[in-house]
Amino acid sequence: MSLNEQIEKADNLIKYCFAYWPETKSSDMLLFLQVWGLQGLKLSSQQRDLFLHEVLSPETISRRRRKIQEEARERLDKKYLPRPEVLEKRLGKQEDLRQFYGKK
């Protein structure tokens, strides 16, 4: 799926959630659950409660992973870096996003 297709799909799912579950406009965690549910992820009530109230958000985990690996790259510390092919792919995606959002 191309970057444009991914963004369009995400936008459509998010707008659908906003329309049918207005509370998702105020809670990223609830929005994650609803979007993933529309995509087929089914969680028990206990799992939903843990996700909403106990676990770290995917955004926090991803943001901290990026920061830790960015700092590791600056120090040339391979301990926390992904495999070279993963790093190359991530940097390519980062550039694609810069170009995509730079166009608007």
Secondary structure, DSSP 8 states (H G I E B T S, - for coil): --HHHHHHHHHHHHHHHHHH-GGGGS-HHHHHHHHHHHTT----HHHHHHHHHTS--HHHHHHHHHHHHHHHHHTT-GGG---HHHHHHHHHHHHHHHHHHH--
